[in-house]
Amino acid sequence: MKKIGSFMLFMFFLLAFPVMGSAAPSTTHIYLDSVELQQPDNAAADNVKGNVMVPLRVIAEGLGYDVKWEQKTGSVTISQNKTSLKLVVNSDQAVVDSSKVTLSTAPFLQNNTTMVPLRFVGEQMGLKVSWDNADKSAYLYSPDGGTDGEIINGGTSSSPGSTTEVITVVNQPEQSESITPNTNNAPNGTNVNLAQIEGMSYSDNRLVISATGNIEPQVFTLTAPSRIVVDIPQAAFSDNFRNTLSLDDQSKGEFSITDDTKISGIRYSLFSNSPSTIRVVMVLNQDSLYSVTNSGEGQVFIDLEEKRDTGRKLVVIDAGHGGSQPGAIGVTKKQEKDFTLGVALKVETILKQDPSIDFVLTRTTDVTMSLQDRVKVANDLAADLFVSIHGNSLDTIKTGNNPTGSETYYSRDESIPFANVMHKHLVAATGLNDRKVRYSSLHVTRETVMPAVLLEAGYLSNTGDETLMYTEEFQQRVAEGIVAGIKEYLGL
């Protein structure tokens, strides 16, 4: 394993980041077995005449049902297993298999998106559906939180090589590169003790950013064109920088790179005044791995790397939710996203010490990331395994049930052996009730192409579970259990 200070190797692939446009963010939420489903930007779930109407895309992508749209007739056919539903836009008549049914609210078009009744579709497919008007959220539950899976012994594979490198994917919602900043580059408001950016240079596949004072860069990617973005908060351009590199009257500048096939140029600007943030953008000609090294002494190095080909097994570790998506809210208002990230970072620490496994974290900070992007990371990297970390929750008042315990979910039969191995170690680590391996059509475990599991370590809706889940000891045990399960399944 490479161990160079705080060195981390980041994998860059084109990701379909949510685009920030003029549409207002959705204020409604849809949860399937406590996992939030993504909604399109131009339409969102809402309560219409007492009926929860949702975008058709949620039915297709979030729930995994087969959906066929006939534009001529305005009809929608939704199928799963042996159940088939046919609905027609602006008609309250539907067909369930061969039986006619009258709907309380007819499907309709909203911003060119077909809205369909969630309760009708969900209950016909065997889901429990409820709507909380206070927080504008729809909750869907598989029977007893999911279908118990058959217990099958996990498989093994040959041992990977003997060395490893850490690979991490950092994701943020896509942002515009440019704003109209205040041209005054002096400290503003809470901007005190700003680090001064003294200079930057690029050669031999390396960008060097130099500053006086310690800086903490935030690195992520944008698409179309492919870019690596480095944000440096609490920083400003120094007078020396202005004397050596060009800056216009809006504190923006750039320089071209003509002797490198990977990159065409570097742009830099005062991106924000609150807090004062310098943004540096590397405009790429092609997909590229990159590494970030922060010396801790005012220098940051961004190195473009060759694509990964280590021969070792690659595992994607997914910390559920994040950013604007808190996930389940616990009895004492703790947020699921904090638990999942805490465990994922502990898994990272353990795997850094293991020379036999390459790994990727879908997020390492509190950022928003769509389900589609999480899947894309794993599929684009051709990962060998995918593990999504979650905490469960159930409306104890509406269901009259207050479960405690750990569950493991899968969506494809090929994931069952992996699910069984992971669940064995999860239950041993948590010490909570064994709520079994279960089937559920969850996006991240359904759309990935490698063995994939979603781990529900405990219930935030249960006081005892929640208390344990936010202790360092519990999270460390779960992290160790996750690594032990991965290694057993891979035969390491």
C-alpha positions as CSV (number, residue, x, y, z in Angstrom):
1,M,0.0,0.0,0.0
2,K,1.2,3.5,-0.7
3,K,1.5,5.5,2.5
4,I,2.6,9.0,1.8
5,G,1.2,11.4,4.5
6,S,-2.4,12.0,3.7
7,F,-2.1,10.7,0.2
8,M,-5.3,9.4,-1.3
9,L,-5.8,8.1,-4.8
10,F,-9.0,9.3,-6.5
11,M,-10.7,7.6,-9.4
12,F,-12.3,10.0,-12.0
13,F,-15.0,8.8,-14.3
14,L,-17.8,10.7,-16.0
15,L,-20.6,11.0,-13.5
16,A,-24.1,12.1,-14.1
17,F,-24.1,14.7,-11.3
18,P,-27.4,16.5,-10.6
19,V,-27.3,19.8,-12.5
20,M,-28.1,22.9,-10.6
21,G,-30.6,24.8,-12.7
22,S,-33.5,27.2,-12.2
23,A,-35.9,24.5,-11.0
24,A,-36.4,24.6,-7.3
25,P,-35.3,21.6,-5.3
26,S,-37.9,19.0,-4.4
27,T,-39.4,19.5,-1.0
28,T,-41.1,16.1,-1.0
29,H,-39.4,12.7,-0.4
30,I,-40.1,9.1,-1.2
31,Y,-38.6,6.3,0.9
32,L,-38.5,2.6,0.2
33,D,-37.6,0.6,3.2
34,S,-35.9,3.8,4.6
35,V,-33.8,4.4,1.5
36,E,-34.8,7.7,-0.3
37,L,-35.6,7.4,-4.0
38,Q,-34.5,10.1,-6.4
39,Q,-37.1,12.2,-8.1
40,P,-36.7,14.1,-11.4
41,D,-36.0,17.9,-11.1
42,N,-39.1,18.9,-13.1
43,A,-41.7,17.0,-11.1
44,A,-42.0,15.8,-7.6
45,A,-44.4,13.7,-5.5
46,D,-47.4,15.5,-4.0
47,N,-50.7,14.8,-2.3
48,V,-53.4,15.4,-4.8
49,K,-57.0,15.1,-3.5
50,G,-55.8,12.7,-0.8
51,N,-53.7,10.6,-3.3
52,V,-49.9,10.6,-3.4
53,M,-48.9,11.1,-7.1
54,V,-45.4,10.4,-8.1
55,P,-43.3,10.7,-11.3
56,L,-43.4,7.6,-13.5
57,R,-39.6,7.6,-13.4
58,V,-39.7,6.8,-9.7
59,I,-41.8,3.7,-10.5
60,A,-39.3,2.6,-13.2
61,E,-35.9,3.5,-11.6
62,G,-36.6,3.6,-7.9
63,L,-38.9,0.6,-7.5
64,G,-37.4,-1.4,-10.4
65,Y,-40.8,-2.2,-12.1
66,D,-41.0,-2.7,-15.9
67,V,-42.6,0.3,-17.4
68,K,-43.9,0.7,-20.9
69,W,-45.2,4.1,-22.2
70,E,-47.4,4.3,-25.3
71,Q,-47.4,7.9,-26.5
72,K,-50.2,7.6,-29.0
73,T,-52.7,6.4,-26.4
74,G,-51.2,8.0,-23.4
75,S,-51.2,4.6,-21.6
76,V,-48.7,3.2,-19.1
77,T,-48.2,-0.5,-18.4
78,I,-46.4,-1.3,-15.2
79,S,-45.3,-4.9,-14.6
80,Q,-43.5,-6.9,-11.9
81,N,-43.4,-10.7,-11.8
82,K,-47.0,-11.8,-12.6
83,T,-48.7,-8.5,-11.8
84,S,-49.5,-6.1,-14.6
85,L,-51.2,-2.6,-14.3
86,K,-52.4,-0.5,-17.1
87,L,-53.2,3.2,-16.6
88,V,-54.2,6.0,-19.0
89,V,-53.4,9.7,-18.6
90,N,-56.4,11.7,-17.6
91,S,-58.5,8.5,-17.1
92,D,-59.7,7.1,-13.8
93,Q,-60.1,3.7,-15.3
94,A,-57.2,1.2,-14.8
95,V,-56.8,-2.5,-15.5
96,V,-55.1,-4.8,-13.0
97,D,-54.2,-8.0,-14.8
98,S,-57.6,-8.5,-16.5
99,S,-59.8,-6.7,-14.0
100,K,-61.0,-3.1,-14.3
101,V,-60.5,-0.8,-11.4
102,T,-61.6,2.8,-10.8
103,L,-59.0,5.2,-9.5
104,S,-59.6,8.0,-7.0
105,T,-57.2,10.2,-9.0
106,A,-56.4,9.8,-12.7
107,P,-52.7,9.9,-13.9
108,F,-51.8,13.3,-15.4
109,L,-48.9,15.1,-17.0
110,Q,-46.8,17.6,-15.1
111,N,-44.0,19.4,-16.9
112,N,-44.0,16.6,-19.5
113,T,-43.7,14.0,-16.7
114,T,-46.4,11.4,-16.2
115,M,-47.6,11.4,-12.6
116,V,-49.2,8.2,-11.3
117,P,-50.9,7.2,-8.0
118,L,-48.3,5.7,-5.7
119,R,-50.6,4.0,-3.3
120,F,-52.5,2.2,-6.0
121,V,-49.3,1.0,-7.8
122,G,-47.4,0.1,-4.6
123,E,-50.2,-1.8,-2.9
124,Q,-51.0,-3.8,-6.1
125,M,-47.3,-4.8,-6.1
126,G,-47.5,-5.8,-2.4
127,L,-46.0,-2.7,-0.8
128,K,-47.3,-0.8,2.2
129,V,-47.7,2.9,1.5
130,S,-48.2,5.9,3.8
131,W,-48.0,9.7,3.4
132,D,-46.8,12.1,6.1
133,N,-48.2,15.4,5.2
134,A,-46.1,17.2,7.8
135,D,-42.8,16.5,6.2
136,K,-44.2,15.8,2.7
137,S,-42.9,12.3,2.6
138,A,-44.2,9.0,1.1
139,Y,-43.1,5.8,2.9
140,L,-43.1,2.4,1.2
141,Y,-42.4,-0.8,3.0
142,S,-41.8,-4.2,1.6
143,P,-43.6,-6.9,3.6
144,D,-42.0,-6.8,7.0
145,G,-39.3,-4.5,5.6
146,G,-38.3,-7.0,2.9
147,T,-38.5,-10.6,1.8
148,D,-36.4,-13.1,3.8
149,G,-33.9,-14.6,1.4
150,E,-32.8,-18.2,1.2
151,I,-29.7,-18.9,3.2
152,I,-27.0,-20.0,0.8
153,N,-23.3,-20.5,1.7
154,G,-21.1,-17.7,0.3
155,G,-18.7,-18.4,-2.5
156,T,-15.0,-17.6,-2.6
157,S,-12.5,-16.5,-5.2
158,S,-8.7,-16.7,-5.6
159,S,-6.6,-14.4,-3.5
160,P,-5.7,-11.1,-5.1
161,G,-2.1,-9.7,-5.3
162,S,-0.1,-8.7,-2.3
163,T,0.0,-4.9,-2.6
164,T,-2.7,-2.2,-2.8
165,E,-3.4,1.4,-3.4
166,V,-6.2,3.4,-1.9
167,I,-8.8,4.6,-4.4
168,T,-11.5,7.1,-3.4
169,V,-14.2,8.8,-5.4
170,V,-15.2,12.2,-4.0
171,N,-18.5,13.4,-5.4
172,Q,-20.4,16.7,-5.1
173,P,-23.5,18.0,-6.9
174,E,-22.5,19.7,-10.1
175,Q,-22.0,23.4,-9.8
176,S,-21.4,26.2,-12.3
177,E,-17.7,27.0,-12.4
178,S,-18.2,30.7,-12.6
179,I,-20.1,33.3,-10.5
180,T,-19.9,37.1,-10.5
181,P,-17.7,37.6,-7.5
182,N,-17.1,40.7,-5.5
183,T,-13.9,42.1,-7.1
184,N,-12.6,43.2,-3.8
185,N,-10.3,40.4,-2.8
186,A,-9.9,41.6,0.8
187,P,-11.3,39.6,3.8
188,N,-15.1,39.9,3.9
189,G,-17.4,39.3,6.8
190,T,-16.2,36.1,8.6
191,N,-13.2,35.8,6.3
192,V,-10.3,36.1,8.8
193,N,-6.8,34.8,8.6
194,L,-7.1,33.9,4.9
195,A,-4.4,31.7,3.4
196,Q,-2.7,33.5,0.5
197,I,-2.4,31.6,-2.8
198,E,1.1,32.5,-4.0
199,G,1.3,30.6,-7.2
200,M,0.5,27.5,-9.3
201,S,2.2,25.5,-12.0
202,Y,1.7,22.4,-14.2
203,S,4.3,20.0,-15.6
204,D,4.9,16.3,-15.9
205,N,1.2,15.4,-15.1
206,R,1.3,17.4,-11.9
207,L,-0.5,20.6,-10.8
208,V,1.2,22.4,-7.9
209,I,-0.7,25.0,-5.8
210,S,1.4,26.9,-3.3
211,A,0.1,29.0,-0.4
212,T,1.2,30.7,2.8
213,G,-0.6,29.0,5.6
214,N,-2.3,25.6,5.8
215,I,-5.0,25.0,3.2
216,E,-7.7,22.2,3.1
217,P,-8.7,21.6,-0.6
218,Q,-12.0,20.0,-1.5
219,V,-11.6,18.0,-4.7
220,F,-14.4,16.8,-6.9
221,T,-15.4,16.4,-10.6
222,L,-17.7,18.0,-13.1
223,T,-18.7,16.8,-16.5
224,A,-19.2,18.1,-20.1
225,P,-16.4,18.8,-20.4
226,S,-14.6,16.5,-18.0
227,R,-13.0,18.6,-15.2
228,I,-11.2,18.1,-11.9
229,V,-12.2,20.9,-9.5
230,V,-10.2,22.1,-6.5
231,D,-11.9,24.4,-4.1
232,I,-9.8,26.1,-1.4
233,P,-12.0,27.8,1.3
234,Q,-10.6,30.5,3.5
235,A,-8.1,31.6,0.8
236,A,-7.4,34.6,-1.4
237,F,-5.0,35.5,-4.2
238,S,-1.8,37.1,-2.9
239,D,-0.2,40.2,-4.5
240,N,2.6,37.9,-5.6
241,F,0.2,35.7,-7.4
242,R,-1.3,38.8,-9.2
243,N,2.2,39.8,-10.3
244,T,3.1,36.4,-11.7
245,L,-0.1,35.0,-13.2
246,S,-2.9,37.0,-15.0
247,L,-6.1,37.9,-13.2
248,D,-8.8,40.0,-14.7
249,D,-11.0,42.6,-12.9
250,Q,-13.2,39.8,-11.7
251,S,-10.3,37.9,-10.2
252,K,-10.4,35.2,-12.9
253,G,-7.6,33.8,-15.1
254,E,-6.4,30.8,-17.0
255,F,-3.5,29.3,-18.9
256,S,-3.3,26.7,-21.7
257,I,-1.4,23.4,-21.7
258,T,-0.4,22.3,-25.1
259,D,2.2,19.6,-24.4
260,D,0.0,17.1,-22.5
261,T,-2.6,14.8,-24.0
262,K,-4.6,14.5,-20.7
263,I,-5.3,18.1,-20.1
264,S,-6.0,21.3,-22.1
265,G,-5.7,24.0,-19.5
266,I,-6.1,25.4,-16.0
267,R,-8.6,28.0,-14.9
268,Y,-8.7,29.8,-11.5
269,S,-10.9,32.3,-9.9
270,L,-12.2,33.9,-6.7
271,F,-15.3,31.6,-6.7
272,S,-17.0,33.0,-3.6
273,N,-16.6,35.7,-1.0
274,S,-18.6,34.0,1.8
275,P,-16.4,32.3,2.7
276,S,-13.6,33.5,0.5
277,T,-12.9,30.5,-1.8
278,I,-10.4,30.0,-4.6
279,R,-11.5,27.6,-7.3
280,V,-9.0,25.9,-9.6
281,V,-10.3,23.9,-12.5
282,M,-8.3,21.3,-14.5
283,V,-9.9,20.9,-18.0
284,L,-9.3,17.3,-19.1
285,N,-9.1,15.9,-22.6
286,Q,-9.9,12.3,-21.4
287,D,-10.9,10.3,-18.4
288,S,-8.1,10.1,-15.9
289,L,-7.2,8.8,-12.5
290,Y,-5.8,11.5,-10.2
291,S,-4.1,11.7,-6.8
292,V,-4.3,14.5,-4.3
293,T,-1.5,15.1,-1.9
294,N,-1.7,17.8,0.8
295,S,1.7,18.5,2.3
296,G,0.1,20.3,5.2
297,E,2.7,23.0,4.7
298,G,0.9,25.1,2.1
299,Q,1.5,22.9,-0.9
300,V,-1.1,20.8,-2.7
301,F,-0.2,18.4,-5.5
302,I,-2.8,17.0,-8.1
303,D,-1.2,14.2,-10.1
304,L,-2.9,12.7,-13.2
305,E,-2.4,9.0,-13.2
306,E,-2.7,6.1,-15.5
307,K,-5.8,4.0,-15.3
308,R,-5.9,1.3,-12.6
309,D,-4.7,-2.2,-13.5
310,T,-3.5,-3.8,-10.3
311,G,-4.9,-7.3,-10.6
312,R,-6.4,-6.9,-7.1
313,K,-10.1,-7.1,-6.2
314,L,-11.9,-3.7,-6.1
315,V,-14.7,-3.1,-3.5
316,V,-17.0,0.0,-3.5
317,I,-18.0,1.1,0.0
318,D,-21.1,3.3,-0.2
319,A,-22.1,5.5,2.8
320,G,-25.8,5.9,2.3
321,H,-27.5,9.3,2.0
322,G,-25.5,12.5,2.7
323,G,-25.7,16.3,2.1
324,S,-29.3,17.4,1.6
325,Q,-30.5,13.8,2.0
326,P,-30.2,13.0,5.8
327,G,-31.9,9.6,5.5
328,A,-33.8,8.3,8.4
329,I,-34.2,10.5,11.5
330,G,-33.7,8.8,14.8
331,V,-35.6,9.0,18.1
332,T,-33.3,11.7,19.3
333,K,-33.2,13.4,15.9
334,K,-29.9,11.9,14.9
335,Q,-29.4,11.6,11.1
336,E,-28.7,8.3,9.3
337,K,-26.2,10.0,7.0
338,D,-23.9,10.7,9.9
339,F,-23.9,7.0,11.0
340,T,-23.3,5.7,7.5
341,L,-20.3,8.0,6.9
342,G,-18.8,7.3,10.3
343,V,-18.8,3.6,9.6
344,A,-17.6,4.0,6.0
345,L,-14.6,6.1,7.1
346,K,-13.7,3.4,9.7
347,V,-13.9,0.8,6.9
348,E,-11.5,3.0,4.9
349,T,-9.0,3.2,7.8
350,I,-9.0,-0.6,8.2
351,L,-8.7,-1.3,4.4
352,K,-5.8,1.2,4.2
353,Q,-3.8,-1.3,6.3
354,D,-4.7,-4.3,4.0
355,P,-2.4,-4.9,1.1
356,S,-4.8,-7.3,-0.7
357,I,-7.8,-5.1,-1.6
358,D,-8.4,-1.9,-3.6
359,F,-11.3,0.1,-2.5
360,V,-13.4,3.1,-3.4
361,L,-15.6,5.3,-1.1
362,T,-18.5,6.8,-3.0
363,R,-18.3,9.8,-0.5
364,T,-15.9,10.8,2.2
365,T,-17.6,14.0,3.3
366,D,-21.2,15.2,3.8
367,V,-22.2,15.7,0.2
368,T,-25.3,14.9,-1.8
369,M,-25.0,12.0,-4.2
370,S,-27.8,10.4,-6.3
371,L,-28.5,6.6,-6.3
372,Q,-27.7,6.6,-10.0
373,D,-24.2,8.1,-9.4
374,R,-23.5,5.5,-6.7
375,V,-24.3,2.8,-9.2
376,K,-22.3,4.5,-12.0
377,V,-19.2,4.6,-9.8
378,A,-19.3,0.9,-9.2
379,N,-20.2,-0.1,-12.7
380,D,-17.8,2.2,-14.4
381,L,-14.9,1.0,-12.2
382,A,-15.9,-2.6,-12.9
383,A,-15.8,-3.2,-9.2
384,D,-15.9,-6.8,-7.8
385,L,-18.2,-6.0,-4.9
386,F,-20.5,-3.3,-3.7
387,V,-21.5,-2.6,-0.1
388,S,-24.0,0.1,0.9
389,I,-24.1,1.1,4.6
390,H,-27.4,2.2,6.1
391,G,-29.5,2.5,9.3
392,N,-33.1,1.4,9.2
393,S,-36.3,3.1,10.5
394,L,-39.9,2.3,10.8
395,D,-42.9,4.5,11.8
396,T,-43.6,2.9,15.1
397,I,-46.9,4.8,15.6
398,K,-48.4,4.0,12.2
399,T,-47.2,0.4,12.1
400,G,-47.6,-0.4,15.8
401,N,-44.2,-2.1,15.5
402,N,-40.9,-1.2,17.0
403,P,-38.3,-3.6,15.6
404,T,-34.7,-3.9,16.6
405,G,-31.9,-5.7,14.8
406,S,-29.8,-6.0,11.7
407,E,-30.8,-6.9,8.2
408,T,-29.0,-7.4,4.9
409,Y,-30.7,-6.7,1.5
410,Y,-30.0,-8.0,-2.0
411,S,-31.8,-7.6,-5.3
412,R,-30.3,-10.1,-7.6
413,D,-29.8,-13.9,-7.1
414,E,-26.0,-13.7,-7.8
415,S,-25.7,-11.5,-4.7
416,I,-27.2,-14.0,-2.3
417,P,-24.0,-15.8,-1.4
418,F,-22.3,-12.4,-0.7
419,A,-25.3,-11.3,1.3
420,N,-25.2,-14.3,3.5
421,V,-21.5,-13.9,4.3
422,M,-21.9,-10.2,5.0
423,H,-24.9,-10.7,7.2
424,K,-23.2,-13.3,9.3
425,H,-20.5,-10.8,10.1
426,L,-22.9,-7.9,10.5
427,V,-25.0,-9.7,13.1
428,A,-21.9,-10.8,15.0
429,A,-20.6,-7.2,15.0
430,T,-23.8,-5.4,16.1
431,G,-25.0,-8.0,18.7
432,L,-28.6,-7.1,17.7
433,N,-31.4,-9.3,16.7
434,D,-30.9,-11.2,13.5
435,R,-33.5,-10.0,11.1
436,K,-32.2,-12.2,8.3
437,V,-31.1,-11.7,4.7
438,R,-33.9,-10.2,2.7
439,Y,-34.8,-9.4,-0.9
440,S,-35.8,-5.9,-1.9
441,S,-35.7,-4.1,-5.2
442,L,-33.4,-1.3,-4.2
443,H,-31.7,0.8,-6.9
444,V,-28.1,0.5,-5.7
445,T,-28.3,-3.3,-5.3
446,R,-30.5,-3.8,-8.4
447,E,-28.7,-1.7,-11.0
448,T,-25.1,-2.7,-10.0
449,V,-23.7,-5.5,-12.1
450,M,-21.5,-7.1,-9.4
451,P,-22.5,-8.8,-6.2
452,A,-24.1,-6.1,-4.1
453,V,-25.6,-5.7,-0.6
454,L,-27.2,-3.0,1.4
455,L,-26.6,-3.4,5.2
456,E,-29.1,-2.1,7.7
457,A,-27.1,-2.1,10.9
458,G,-29.9,-1.2,13.2
459,Y,-33.1,0.8,13.7
460,L,-32.8,4.5,14.4
461,S,-36.5,4.3,15.3
462,N,-35.6,2.1,18.2
463,T,-34.1,3.9,21.3
464,G,-31.8,1.0,22.2
465,D,-30.5,0.6,18.6
466,E,-30.0,4.3,18.1
467,T,-28.1,4.7,21.3
468,L,-25.6,2.0,20.3
469,M,-25.3,3.1,16.6
470,Y,-23.8,6.5,17.4
471,T,-21.1,5.2,19.7
472,E,-17.5,4.8,18.4
473,E,-17.3,1.3,19.7
474,F,-20.4,0.1,17.8
475,Q,-19.3,1.8,14.5
476,Q,-15.8,0.3,14.8
477,R,-17.3,-3.2,15.3
478,V,-19.5,-2.8,12.3
479,A,-16.6,-1.6,10.2
480,E,-14.5,-4.5,11.2
481,G,-17.4,-6.9,10.5
482,I,-17.8,-5.4,7.0
483,V,-14.1,-5.9,6.2
484,A,-14.2,-9.4,7.7
485,G,-17.2,-10.3,5.5
486,I,-15.5,-8.9,2.4
487,K,-12.3,-10.8,3.0
488,E,-14.1,-14.1,3.7
489,Y,-16.2,-13.8,0.5
490,L,-13.1,-13.0,-1.5
491,G,-11.2,-15.9,0.1
492,L,-8.5,-13.7,1.6
